[in-house]
Amino acid sequence: MTANSIRKQVLSKLNYVEDVQDCIVSECIDKEIKQYLKQHYIPMEHWNMLKKRVFDSLRRLDILQELVEDQTITEIMVNGPEHVFIERGGHVVKADVQFESRTKLEDVIQKIVSSSNRVVNESNPIVDSRLADGSRVNVVLQPVARNGPVLTIRKFPSSPITMERLLEIGSINKEVLEFLRGLVTAKYNIFISGGTGSGKTTFLNALSDFIPKDERVITIEDSAELQIREVANLVNLEARNANVEGDNEITIRDLIKSALRMRPDRIILGEVRDAAAVDLLSAMNTGHDGSLSTGHANSAKDMMYRLETLVLMGIDLPLLSVRRQIASALDIIIHLGRLRDKTRKVLEISEVLDCVDGEIILNPLYIFKETSTSLEGQVQGNLQRTENVFVHTEKLKLAGVVL
């Protein structure tokens, strides 16, 4: 109750805390703590902790601020004001914190959403947003969320994970790293698939390190997450939701069409989840090689079926024509997954060959093979080269890349 009572006193002294500079708020908190100490005992080592708790509740994300700052936490899940869960090391546990009220949780949600120029309310109860550090945020309000506001924060490392780091932790091996370097350099169209939390965005960020630094790259996302580094000629585009009147929406499809007029060397689409698949495949099939994207699926083959469905959402074509478009556009599928020990691995790298007898043919080049399980439950294994020959080597030859 100490933090709450001090916060109320600070609010009573400041007409509207959002209009006051942080330093003034901090000074006011110090004064109220000193006043509180005249009647109550607080160990000096708790002073800074109390000050931070009050400041976070007024100017930051309240009880979530400490969780956001904890680099060991990868996901924060808020199911109403009293139930906060975190993921750390691949394991989900209930956090020993809760909001003082539903109103406070709603205030924090509005602060997050408004900072990225998004709107969420009962008329528009679902929204994607982001924090200042790039962490991805999803919000679902009532009446859709029956047990109160639901807030999910997917955190990203403060320093982007590189391919070298993925090599160190065993997600890939040296042979695969060099193979992927060659594919990106030679401008193969690469699609990354995987389930929720399998590391698709992280892997896409790492893969982008192989893009030649003199190219013009355009990224397109629903909510900005990608961290493309060392590319000077970089354009970041972000979709915009409709306003409260339902107007001025800018979709992923709009952005892809605009990007094609911006002389891109590569287009990177953060995630394909709707009819924008039509425009992405069209771009890949009209000379924009080297494009990268991600999508949700349980396997590389399932990703082909999912892309078919997404394309058919946006255009009325015979299924055979859709499959031929997909087979013509995509060169490589990289499938990621989480193993039972919660580690993330590259499970498959397949070449997209052609559409034969109405079916898209995949040519698995690397497959993850499990060898054993340690006493601690860690899965042992590695990506192994299959006996299949890499067929479409034309782009490698044109780029002068030798694998």
C-alpha positions as CSV (number, residue, x, y, z in Angstrom):
1,M,0.0,0.0,0.0
2,T,3.0,2.3,0.4
3,A,3.6,2.8,-3.3
4,N,-0.1,3.4,-3.9
5,S,-0.5,6.0,-1.2
6,I,2.6,7.9,-2.4
7,R,1.4,7.8,-6.0
8,K,-1.9,9.3,-4.9
9,Q,-0.2,12.1,-3.1
10,V,2.0,12.8,-6.1
11,L,-1.0,12.9,-8.4
12,S,-2.8,15.3,-6.0
13,K,0.2,17.7,-6.2
14,L,0.5,17.5,-10.0
15,N,-2.6,18.6,-12.0
16,Y,-1.9,16.2,-14.9
17,V,1.2,14.0,-14.7
18,E,1.5,13.4,-18.4
19,D,2.1,17.2,-19.0
20,V,4.9,17.3,-16.5
21,Q,8.6,16.6,-17.2
22,D,10.0,13.4,-15.8
23,C,12.5,15.2,-13.6
24,I,9.6,17.2,-11.9
25,V,7.7,13.9,-11.3
26,S,10.8,12.4,-9.8
27,E,11.4,15.3,-7.5
28,C,7.8,15.2,-6.3
29,I,8.1,11.5,-5.6
30,D,11.3,12.1,-3.5
31,K,9.4,14.8,-1.5
32,E,6.5,12.5,-0.8
33,I,8.8,9.6,0.3
34,K,10.5,12.0,2.7
35,Q,7.2,13.1,4.0
36,Y,6.1,9.5,4.4
37,L,9.3,8.6,6.3
38,K,8.4,11.1,9.0
39,Q,5.6,8.8,10.1
40,H,6.7,5.4,8.8
41,Y,9.9,3.5,8.8
42,I,11.4,2.4,5.5
43,P,14.9,0.8,5.2
44,M,17.1,3.0,3.1
45,E,17.9,0.2,0.7
46,H,14.1,0.2,-0.2
47,W,14.1,3.9,-1.0
48,N,15.2,3.5,-4.7
49,M,13.0,0.5,-5.1
50,L,9.9,2.4,-3.8
51,K,10.8,5.4,-5.9
52,K,11.1,3.3,-9.1
53,R,7.8,1.5,-8.4
54,V,5.9,4.8,-8.0
55,F,7.6,6.4,-11.1
56,D,6.9,3.3,-13.2
57,S,3.2,3.4,-12.2
58,L,3.0,7.1,-13.2
59,R,5.1,7.4,-16.3
60,R,5.9,4.0,-17.6
61,L,4.2,0.5,-17.6
62,D,3.5,0.1,-13.9
63,I,4.2,-3.5,-12.7
64,L,5.2,-4.5,-16.3
65,Q,8.1,-2.1,-16.5
66,E,10.4,-4.4,-14.4
67,L,9.4,-7.4,-16.4
68,V,10.1,-5.5,-19.7
69,E,13.5,-4.5,-18.4
70,D,14.4,-8.1,-17.4
71,Q,16.5,-9.4,-20.3
72,T,15.9,-13.1,-19.3
73,I,12.2,-12.8,-19.9
74,T,11.1,-13.4,-23.5
75,E,7.3,-13.2,-23.3
76,I,4.9,-11.4,-20.9
77,M,1.2,-12.5,-20.9
78,V,-1.4,-10.6,-19.0
79,N,-4.8,-12.3,-18.6
80,G,-6.7,-9.6,-16.8
81,P,-5.4,-7.5,-13.9
82,E,-4.7,-10.4,-11.5
83,H,-3.0,-13.0,-13.8
84,V,0.4,-12.1,-15.2
85,F,2.6,-14.9,-16.7
86,I,6.1,-14.8,-18.1
87,E,8.3,-17.0,-20.2
88,R,11.8,-17.4,-19.2
89,G,14.2,-20.0,-20.7
90,G,11.3,-21.5,-22.7
91,H,9.2,-22.2,-19.5
92,V,6.0,-20.3,-18.6
93,V,5.4,-19.4,-15.0
94,K,3.0,-17.1,-13.1
95,A,4.7,-13.8,-12.1
96,D,4.3,-12.6,-8.5
97,V,2.8,-9.3,-9.6
98,Q,-0.7,-8.0,-10.4
99,F,-2.3,-4.7,-11.3
100,E,-4.1,-2.8,-8.6
101,S,-7.3,-2.6,-10.8
102,R,-8.6,-3.3,-14.2
103,T,-8.6,0.5,-14.8
104,K,-4.9,0.6,-14.2
105,L,-4.3,-2.2,-16.7
106,E,-6.5,-0.4,-19.2
107,D,-4.5,2.8,-18.7
108,V,-1.2,0.9,-19.4
109,I,-2.7,-0.6,-22.5
110,Q,-3.8,2.8,-23.8
111,K,-0.3,4.2,-23.1
112,I,1.3,1.4,-25.1
113,V,-1.1,1.6,-28.0
114,S,-1.2,5.4,-28.4
115,S,2.6,5.5,-28.5
116,S,2.5,3.8,-31.9
117,N,-0.4,5.7,-33.1
118,R,-2.9,2.9,-32.8
119,V,-6.4,2.8,-31.4
120,V,-8.1,0.1,-29.3
121,N,-11.5,0.3,-27.7
122,E,-14.8,-1.7,-27.6
123,S,-15.5,-0.9,-31.2
124,N,-12.0,-2.0,-32.2
125,P,-11.0,-4.5,-29.5
126,I,-8.0,-6.1,-31.2
127,V,-4.8,-4.3,-32.1
128,D,-1.1,-5.0,-32.7
129,S,1.4,-2.5,-31.4
130,R,5.0,-2.3,-30.2
131,L,7.1,-0.9,-27.4
132,A,9.8,1.7,-27.8
133,D,12.4,-1.1,-27.8
134,G,10.7,-2.9,-30.7
135,S,8.9,-5.5,-28.6
136,R,5.8,-6.8,-30.2
137,V,2.5,-6.2,-28.4
138,N,-1.0,-7.7,-29.0
139,V,-4.1,-6.4,-27.1
140,V,-7.5,-7.9,-26.9
141,L,-10.2,-6.1,-25.0
142,Q,-13.8,-6.9,-23.9
143,P,-16.2,-8.0,-25.2
144,V,-13.9,-10.3,-27.2
145,A,-11.7,-11.0,-24.1
146,R,-14.3,-12.2,-21.6
147,N,-12.0,-12.4,-18.6
148,G,-10.7,-8.8,-18.9
149,P,-8.1,-7.0,-21.0
150,V,-5.5,-9.4,-22.5
151,L,-2.0,-8.1,-23.2
152,T,0.8,-10.1,-24.7
153,I,4.3,-8.7,-25.1
154,R,6.8,-10.6,-27.3
155,K,10.2,-9.3,-26.3
156,F,13.3,-9.3,-28.5
157,P,17.0,-9.3,-27.4
158,S,18.5,-5.9,-26.8
159,S,21.2,-7.0,-29.3
160,P,19.9,-8.7,-32.4
161,I,20.9,-12.4,-32.7
162,T,23.3,-13.0,-35.5
163,M,24.0,-16.1,-37.5
164,E,27.2,-16.5,-35.6
165,R,25.2,-16.6,-32.4
166,L,22.8,-19.2,-33.8
167,L,25.9,-21.2,-34.7
168,E,27.2,-21.0,-31.2
169,I,23.9,-22.2,-29.6
170,G,23.6,-25.0,-32.1
171,S,20.5,-23.8,-34.0
172,I,22.5,-24.3,-37.2
173,N,26.0,-25.6,-38.2
174,K,28.9,-24.1,-40.1
175,E,28.0,-25.8,-43.4
176,V,24.4,-24.5,-43.2
177,L,25.6,-21.0,-42.4
178,E,27.7,-20.9,-45.5
179,F,25.0,-22.4,-47.6
180,L,22.5,-19.7,-46.4
181,R,25.1,-17.0,-47.0
182,G,25.4,-18.1,-50.6
183,L,21.6,-18.3,-51.1
184,V,21.0,-14.8,-49.8
185,T,23.9,-13.3,-51.7
186,A,22.7,-15.0,-55.0
187,K,19.2,-13.5,-54.4
188,Y,17.2,-16.7,-53.9
189,N,13.6,-16.0,-52.7
190,I,13.5,-17.5,-49.2
191,F,10.5,-18.2,-47.1
192,I,10.8,-19.0,-43.3
193,S,8.0,-21.1,-41.8
194,G,7.4,-22.2,-38.3
195,G,5.0,-22.3,-35.4
196,T,4.3,-19.5,-32.8
197,G,7.5,-18.7,-30.9
198,S,9.7,-20.8,-33.1
199,G,12.0,-17.8,-33.8
200,K,11.0,-16.8,-37.4
201,T,11.5,-13.1,-36.9
202,T,14.8,-13.6,-35.1
203,F,16.0,-15.9,-37.9
204,L,14.9,-13.4,-40.6
205,N,16.8,-10.7,-38.9
206,A,19.9,-12.9,-38.7
207,L,19.5,-14.0,-42.3
208,S,19.4,-10.3,-43.4
209,D,23.0,-9.9,-42.3
210,F,24.0,-11.6,-45.5
211,I,22.4,-9.0,-47.7
212,P,25.1,-7.1,-49.6
213,K,25.4,-3.7,-48.1
214,D,25.1,-1.7,-51.3
215,E,21.5,-2.9,-52.0
216,R,18.3,-1.0,-51.6
217,V,16.1,-2.9,-49.1
218,I,12.4,-2.2,-48.3
219,T,10.8,-3.9,-45.3
220,I,7.1,-4.1,-44.9
221,E,5.4,-5.1,-41.6
222,D,2.1,-4.9,-39.8
223,S,3.9,-3.7,-36.7
224,A,7.6,-2.9,-37.0
225,E,9.8,-5.6,-35.5
226,L,12.6,-6.2,-38.0
227,Q,16.1,-5.0,-37.1
228,I,18.0,-4.8,-40.4
229,R,21.5,-3.6,-39.7
230,E,24.4,-2.3,-41.8
231,V,22.2,-1.6,-44.9
232,A,22.4,2.1,-45.6
233,N,19.7,2.3,-48.3
234,L,16.9,0.9,-46.1
235,V,13.2,1.9,-46.1
236,N,10.9,0.7,-43.4
237,L,7.2,0.6,-44.1
238,E,4.5,-0.1,-41.6
239,A,0.8,-0.7,-42.1
240,R,-1.8,1.6,-40.6
241,N,-5.1,0.6,-39.1
242,A,-8.3,2.5,-40.0
243,N,-9.2,5.5,-37.8
244,V,-12.3,5.6,-35.6
245,E,-14.4,6.5,-38.6
246,G,-13.1,3.4,-40.4
247,D,-11.1,5.4,-42.9
248,N,-7.4,5.9,-44.0
249,E,-6.4,2.3,-43.6
250,I,-3.1,1.4,-45.3
251,T,-2.8,-2.4,-45.7
252,I,0.2,-4.6,-46.4
253,R,-1.1,-5.0,-49.9
254,D,-1.0,-1.3,-50.4
255,L,2.6,-1.1,-49.1
256,I,3.8,-3.9,-51.4
257,K,2.3,-2.2,-54.4
258,S,4.0,1.1,-53.4
259,A,7.3,-0.7,-52.7
260,L,7.5,-1.9,-56.2
261,R,7.6,1.7,-57.4
262,M,10.5,2.5,-55.1
263,R,13.2,0.6,-57.1
264,P,13.9,-2.1,-54.5
265,D,16.7,-4.6,-54.8
266,R,14.9,-6.7,-52.2
267,I,11.6,-6.7,-50.4
268,I,11.3,-8.2,-47.0
269,L,7.8,-8.9,-45.8
270,G,7.8,-9.5,-42.0
271,E,4.9,-12.0,-42.1
272,V,2.4,-13.3,-44.6
273,R,-1.0,-13.8,-43.0
274,D,-3.6,-12.8,-45.5
275,A,-4.3,-12.0,-49.1
276,A,-1.0,-10.0,-49.3
277,A,0.5,-13.3,-50.3
278,V,-0.9,-12.5,-53.8
279,D,1.2,-9.4,-54.1
280,L,4.3,-10.9,-52.6
281,L,4.3,-13.8,-55.0
282,S,3.6,-11.4,-57.9
283,A,6.7,-9.3,-56.8
284,M,8.8,-12.4,-56.7
285,N,7.6,-13.5,-60.1
286,T,8.3,-10.1,-61.7
287,G,12.0,-9.7,-61.2
288,H,12.3,-8.8,-57.5
289,D,14.6,-11.7,-56.5
290,G,16.1,-12.0,-53.1
291,S,12.8,-11.4,-51.3
292,L,12.4,-12.7,-47.8
293,S,9.3,-13.4,-45.7
294,T,7.9,-15.6,-42.9
295,G,4.6,-17.4,-42.2
296,H,3.0,-19.8,-39.7
297,A,2.9,-23.5,-40.5
298,N,3.7,-26.8,-38.9
299,S,6.1,-28.0,-41.7
300,A,7.5,-26.8,-45.0
301,K,4.9,-28.8,-46.9
302,D,2.1,-27.3,-44.7
303,M,3.4,-23.8,-45.6
304,M,2.8,-24.5,-49.2
305,Y,-0.9,-25.4,-48.5
306,R,-1.2,-22.4,-46.3
307,L,0.1,-20.1,-49.0
308,E,-2.4,-21.6,-51.4
309,T,-5.2,-20.7,-49.0
310,L,-3.9,-17.1,-48.5
311,V,-3.6,-16.5,-52.2
312,L,-7.1,-17.8,-52.8
313,M,-8.3,-15.2,-50.2
314,G,-7.2,-12.4,-52.5
315,I,-7.7,-13.7,-56.1
316,D,-10.0,-16.1,-57.9
317,L,-7.8,-18.5,-59.8
318,P,-7.8,-22.2,-60.4
319,L,-5.8,-24.1,-57.7
320,L,-3.4,-25.4,-60.3
321,S,-2.5,-21.9,-61.4
322,V,-2.0,-20.8,-57.8
323,R,0.4,-23.7,-57.1
324,R,2.3,-22.9,-60.3
325,Q,2.7,-19.3,-59.1
326,I,4.0,-20.4,-55.7
327,A,6.4,-22.9,-57.2
328,S,7.7,-20.3,-59.6
329,A,8.1,-17.6,-57.0
330,L,9.7,-19.4,-54.1
331,D,13.2,-21.0,-54.2
332,I,13.8,-22.1,-50.6
333,I,11.7,-22.9,-47.6
334,I,13.4,-22.9,-44.1
335,H,11.3,-24.5,-41.4
336,L,11.9,-23.7,-37.7
337,G,10.5,-25.4,-34.7
338,R,10.7,-25.7,-30.9
339,L,11.8,-29.1,-29.6
340,R,10.5,-30.7,-26.4
341,D,13.4,-29.1,-24.4
342,K,12.1,-25.7,-25.5
343,T,15.1,-25.0,-27.7
344,R,14.6,-23.5,-31.2
345,K,16.2,-25.2,-34.2
346,V,16.2,-25.2,-37.9
347,L,14.4,-28.4,-38.7
348,E,14.4,-28.4,-42.5
349,I,15.8,-26.6,-45.5
350,S,14.0,-27.5,-48.7
351,E,14.2,-26.4,-52.3
352,V,11.0,-25.6,-54.1
353,L,11.3,-27.5,-57.4
354,D,8.2,-27.2,-59.5
355,C,4.5,-28.0,-59.8
356,V,4.2,-31.6,-61.1
357,D,0.9,-33.3,-61.7
358,G,-0.8,-30.6,-59.8
359,E,1.4,-30.9,-56.7
360,I,4.3,-28.6,-55.5
361,I,7.4,-30.7,-55.2
362,L,9.8,-30.0,-52.4
363,N,13.4,-31.2,-52.4
364,P,14.7,-31.5,-48.8
365,L,18.3,-30.5,-48.6
366,Y,18.9,-30.4,-44.9
367,I,16.9,-32.3,-42.2
368,F,17.4,-32.1,-38.4
369,K,18.2,-35.5,-37.0
370,E,17.9,-36.2,-33.3
371,T,20.7,-38.3,-32.0
372,S,20.1,-38.6,-28.2
373,T,18.7,-36.9,-25.1
374,S,21.0,-35.8,-22.3
375,L,20.3,-36.6,-18.6
376,E,19.1,-33.0,-18.2
377,G,16.5,-33.5,-21.0
378,Q,18.4,-31.6,-23.7
379,V,17.8,-32.8,-27.2
380,Q,21.0,-33.7,-29.0
381,G,21.1,-33.6,-32.8
382,N,22.1,-31.5,-35.9
383,L,21.1,-30.6,-39.4
384,Q,22.3,-33.2,-41.8
385,R,22.7,-32.9,-45.5
386,T,20.4,-35.3,-47.4
387,E,21.4,-37.2,-50.5
388,N,19.2,-35.0,-52.7
389,V,21.0,-32.8,-55.2
390,F,20.5,-29.1,-55.2
391,V,18.7,-28.6,-58.6
392,H,18.3,-24.9,-59.2
393,T,21.8,-23.6,-59.2
394,E,21.4,-21.0,-61.9
395,K,21.3,-18.0,-59.5
396,L,24.4,-19.2,-57.8
397,K,26.3,-19.3,-61.1
398,L,25.0,-15.9,-62.2
399,A,26.1,-14.4,-58.9
400,G,29.5,-16.2,-59.1
401,V,28.8,-17.9,-55.7
402,V,30.4,-21.3,-55.1
403,L,28.9,-23.6,-52.5
